């Protein structure tokens, strides 16, 4: 995930945007940090999904084919 100091800066800029407004440099920094955050979130979500196996109530593996193929490519 994103470093704590970067998350703190995102929050700081968001608060400032609501109260005093942001300068052009701060708006650029905020956009850059948000892109980093979204990229890190997507990577974490993808990594988590690669560990998922779906089992139905009867105990059968019903993991979607697309996910199985992605897991196979990632781990082989």
N, C-alpha and C positions, 0 to 999 in steps of 0.2 A: 504494500500500500504506500501511499504518499507519506513523506516525512512529516512529523508533527509540526515542525516550524512552518512548513508550507501550508498545512491545513489551518494553522493559526493565522497565517497571513491572508488566506482566502477569506476567512471569517472577518478579519479586521477590515479588509477592503470592502466586503459586503456591507458591514455596518456603516463604514464611512460613506459608501455610495447612497445609502438611505438617508443619511443626515446632511452631510456637507457637500456631497458630490465628489467625483473623482477627476483628477487631472488626466490629460491624454496618456501620460506615462503610466499612471496608476491603472487606467482602464486597460491598457495594453498588457500590463503585468497580470491583472486579474484574469483576462482572457487566456493568457498563456498558462497560468496556474490551473484554471478550470480545465483546459485541454489535457494537462498532465494528470489531473485528478481523474478525469473520465477515462483516459488511456489506462491508468493503473487499475481502476475499477473493472474495466472490461477484461483486462488480463487476469485479474484475480477471479472473476466470474468464470472465464473460460477454463482456468486451471481447476476450479472447483467442479465444473461440469464434467471434466475429464475423469473424475473419480466416481461419478454416479453410475449405479446400476439399478435399473427399474425391475422390481419383482412384483408379479401379480399376486393376488390372494392365494392362488394355488401353488405358489413357489416357483413359477416359471419366469425365466429371464425375458422380459418384454422391452428391453432397452431399444430405443429407435435405431434403425439401421444406420442412419446418418451419424448418430453419436458414436456407435460402435466403430464405424469406419474412421472417424476422427480420432478416437482413442487409440486405435490400432496404428494409425500414421504417427501419432505423437509418441507412442512408447516403443515403436520398433524402428 
